[in-house]
Amino acid sequence: MNLFARAMALALCLAAAFASGNLLAQEAPAKAAICAGCHGADGVPINKETPVIWGQNEGYLYLQLRDFKKGFRKNPIMEPIAAQLEKSDMQELAAYFTKQKWPNLGQPSAPDDVTKMAQTAASSIGCRGCHLDHFQGDGTTARLAGQSEEYLHKTMLAFRDGSRGNNPGMSDLMKSASKDDIAALAKYLAGLQIDAYLGNR
């Protein structure tokens, strides 16, 4: 069975679990447990192209669930799951995950030349205007620091080529970045350790 087929099979199983009603009647930890199938029981995703959601900003998590439900953001696993969620479920899940500790994925700091290229690109694009000085994000803006390099790279390219369309502003910004800039940004952001700054020791 190839990766896409496995993903679709998992999506159907997860969607069925939510649709049964039994899971949605449970408290947040029980609802969140099903997310571990992809996002990891300890916050470390199973696949490197799957994002960290433990410790991610609450407003951002809610908006992504909403966008999956409405079809603004596409993913063969997340869309059928989100379709079963009510607004209150999405709010509850977002509030639960934002309180969890952001995991350390063990990604090394970017080399000096990559760091310089990434910082130049970030300044040119204006990344800190929304994602803030330490790329911690806030509210409805995602934390980027310490996120999976593979996920960051895939996501920025998706904004650039239009295959992710739930944030037109990001698409416009990524179109101004070269593929080399995006690769450098992904490596640089992934290697940032900001827990001490945030007080998450």
N, C-alpha and C positions, 0 to 999 in steps of 0.2 A: 504494500500500500504506500503510495507516494505521500509527500508532506501535505499537499492540498487535500487529498482524500482523508488523511488522518484528521486534519483541521476541521473538515466538514463533519466528520463523524463525531468529533468532540463537541462541535457546536450544537449538533442535534441533541446529543445527550444532555448537555448543560441547559439548553433551552427547554427541554422536556422537564428537567428537574425544577426549573423556575416555574414553568407553566402548571405543574401539578398543584401549585398553591400551597403545598405543605412547607416548602422552603421559604416562600415569601412571608409566611406567618411567623417565622422564627425571628429571634433577635439578630442584631447586626453581625456578631461573630459567626453565627451559623450561616447567614447569607453570604458573608465574605469568604467562608471556607471553600466554597465552590470555585472562587476566583483563583485559588491556589493551584488549580490544574494547569494554569498557564503562568500566572504571576508569581508562583512559588509560595510554599507554606511559611517560609522564613523571610519573604520579601525579595528573594533573589529569583528572577524569572527563569523558567525552564529553558527558554530559547533566548538567545542574545538579541534577537530582533523584537522581543516583547519588552515593553517598558516597565520600569520600576514604578509601582503605584503606592508602596508603603512610604508614608511621609510626604507624598506629593500634596500640592496645595488644594484645599477643599473645593474652592470655586472652580478650579480647572477640572478636577475629577468629575464634578457634577456636569459641567458643560460637555465634556466628552461623552458621558453616558447619554445625555440628552441628544447630542448630535448623532450618536449611533442609532438611537431609537427613531429619530426623525429621518434618518437616511442621509444626513448632511456629511457624515463621515462613514467611509466604507471599510468593512472588515468582515470576512465570512464567518468568523467566530463571534465577534462582539455584537453584530447587528441582531441576530436572532435572540441572543441573551437579553440585550437592552430592550427589545420589543416587548418582553414580558414584564418589564419594570414600570411601576408607577413613579410619579415624581417623588413621592415620599420615600420610596425604596432607594432611588438614586441619591437623594439627600442623605439618607441614613448611611449608605455605603461610602459616600464621599467623606462624611464626618468620621466614620470609623477608620478609614485608611489614612486620613491625614494625621491621625493621632499615633500611628505606628512609627517606629524608628526607621529612618532611611537606612537601607543596608549598604554595606561596603562591598562593592563588586570586585575589589582588588585590582582596579585598573591603574596602571602606572601614570605618573605625570608625563605630559607630552615633552618631547625633546625641545631644546631651546629654539631651534629653527622653526619647528611646528608652532610653538607657543607664540613666537613673534608674528608669524603669518596669520595665526588665528586672531590674535589681539588686533592686528591691523584690520582684518576683515570685520571683526566685531565692531570696531570703531566706525568703519565706513558704513556698515549696514545699520548701525544704531541699536545693537542687541540690548545694551544695558538700559536703554530708554524704557523698555517694558520688563525685561528679566532682571533688572537691578544690578548693582555693582558686583555682587558675588555670584550672579546667575542663579540666585535662590528663588526668583520669581515671587509672586505675591497674589493672593486672591484668585482671580481667574487666569493668571499667567503662570505657566509651568515652571517648576524648578528644572534647570538643565544641568547644573553642577552634579557630577557623580552619576548621571544617567548612563545607560549602556551606550557605548560608542556605536555599536552596530545599529541600534534603534535610532540614535540621533542622526546618523548618516543617512539611513533609509528615509527618515521622516523629512529631513531638509531637502533631499532629492525629490521626494513626493510633492512637497510644496512647490519646488522649482518647476517640475514638469506638469503640475496641475492634477496629478492623480489623487492628491489630498486637497480637498477644496473647502473645508469648513472654516478656514480663516483666510480670506482674500488678502488681508494685510500682510500676512506671512508669505503668501505666494508671491506677492509683488516684491518683497524684500529679498527672497531667495533667488528670484530671477536676476537680481543684480549681482549675485555671488557666482563665482566660477566653481566648477566641480572640485578644483584643488582647494579653494577656500573652504568649501563645505567639508571636505575630508579633514582639513586641518582643524576646523572648528569642532567637529565631532570628537576628534582625539583629544583636543585641549579641554573641552568641557567635561568629557568623561573622566579625565584625570584630576579634576578639581576636588579637593577635600575641604568642605566648608562646615562640617559638623561642629567644630570647636567655635567657629564664628556664630553659628546658630544656637549654641548652647546644648547641643545634643550629644553630650559626652557619654 
